[in-house]
Amino acid sequence: MAKRQSSEETPLAIAERKIADSLKQSLSQLDLSSLGLTELPESLGELKQLQNLSVWRNQMTELPESLGELKQLQNLSVWRNQMKELPESLRKLTSLRYLLLHGNEELGLPNSILGPTAGEARSREGAGAAKPIKILEHYFRLRGGSRPLNEAKLILVGRGGAGKTSLVKRLVEDKFRKGERKTEGIRITEWPIAINRREKIRLNIWDFGGQEIMHATHQFFLTERSLYLLVLNGREGDEDRDADRWLTLIESFGGDSPVIVVLNKIKEHAFDLNRGALEEKFPNRIKAFIKTDCAEGTGIKDVKKTIRRELDQLEHHRTEFPASCFEIKDSLAGMAKKKENYLSYTEYQELCVSFGEKDPKAQDVLAQSLHDLGIALNYKDDPRLRFAQVLNPRWVTNGIYKILNSKKLEAKQGEIRLTDLRPILSNKYPADMRQFLLDLMERFKLCFRYEDDRAKYLIPELLDKQQPEEASKFKREECLNFEYHYPVLPEGLLPQFIVRTHILSDDHPRWRTGVILSFEGCLALVKGDVQGKKVYISIKGSNPDRRRRLLAVIRDSMGKVYADISSLKPLEMVPLLEDPKELIRYKELLEFEKARIESFPRLVKGKTIHIHVRTLLNGVDLEGLRAKHERRVKQDEPVRIFFSYAHEDDRFRKTLWLHLTPSRPWWKWHF
């Protein structure tokens, strides 16, 4: 039981007493919250076993240097104090996992750097928590002098012909040109804009081309902490479906970024949207619906006003950066204006050093910020791509655009060698950067290398659209079947699945929306219905266990594809044995099993039959795997496997991984 506070005992005395008690007991946790503390004693550093320290809701302005002696400290909560500075010794705390400094305004740390608050961190079980090392690096870099970056990113998306380019012209120049040329790839425009009476920012407008073949490349650049304009028109008559599709993709790649929906060319084709349904499906994301017509300037003032309002709400452009960062950024911008498209990461680091930024971690932080803003792209987490810092994003998109639209590759149905790129690309793309483009496409699952010829690639987006005759040999009534029903089926989903499973489709047909796989003597047909927003899986083979193992592999690979698009959550559907056209939700069956419901009635072909839950589940699951998964979750005993391999043995690694897949709980993944 805690001791009652003496009327003569000061807050500091209370803290010292608690510390003394902790020393005696070697406690790992110490809570000094809400005591009215204005300081902490240096003796705190003697708590060598301390792992969790809470000093929130006090009146402290600083922390003792002795905190740096707490080598075991993992969680430090100092929110809602009056902190004016942090001790350098905090940088020694290499074990620190959570650092909560919210509510200390004089530290000058924005929420974009601090990450989730204490309550948010608890509700998310730590997901998305800011790394203490990044918070501290940012803070100590700012002490040498800083100012806001004052740049933001506006991204326009929508199908080709929606009028995105004309809208940009009206917004920036207040001009309109009939028959404006369509954007190929990406067009980037700078727009100096005042968002209130005190602040002016530079808005980088990214106008994405609407060609369907290029939609898969949007994922390179659809970033979080941006403002989106979704531009629609009513010419095709499917504007509600179009809006749903684009909003889903924005939600997938753009995080919590706000969206302004523009109903364009309203004089030419009067139309509206089911606004209530869209707002219900995408809560707190859609900030306005605005009707516009660029020819007459209708609605342009409203779009500008809404853009200013939403930019004012985006706090990240107010993030403080050291003066050296501006010099580095301006130097990179100057290089881009001189038509320099890229530089090596080593050259980037040398540039940083020349302007006084010698810390490699600080260089990485700046590189990420420049990437998010689209000023200079860097994929530093990928060893194949880290070597280059792209100064001109259009250089990337134009190169990939030329590859995807090459008549030669179309004739070869997507097969390509590095040497094939020389006549397709200009001399702006030397050999190492041609390889960079293919590696970038491989990273985003737009292509894969053939295992038996590492110099040869396949781009599934360029495969033939025609379904082969072999697909008709799969009779659903004779197969193990499974289906995915999507809210929207992106064009690149099936091609990405083909990339992920290409080892299983060697010597089997592949086409743009489907593939045939083989595994342990079984064959599987996986095909997409873009209009119906469904993926069908049919597996044939004499051994039921092996058919289920192949289904487990397919579901694992499909799960990885749509996990890359976070909000794309399909319904998993199980066809009935009595009639494959009749479907039951997989999650519904799991809930029945959990509730120990053995069977339920269902009307099939005019007759009422009883569906046996476990029989149906065991038809698509490996028997006993669900129970093993439940035991593993309850016991919290994760199994970790480490294996080492040479680059030339990558095929064997992939094959081993596929064979291990059915032994793992494939419906619950942590990516």
Disulfide bonds with the S-S distance in Angstrom:
none
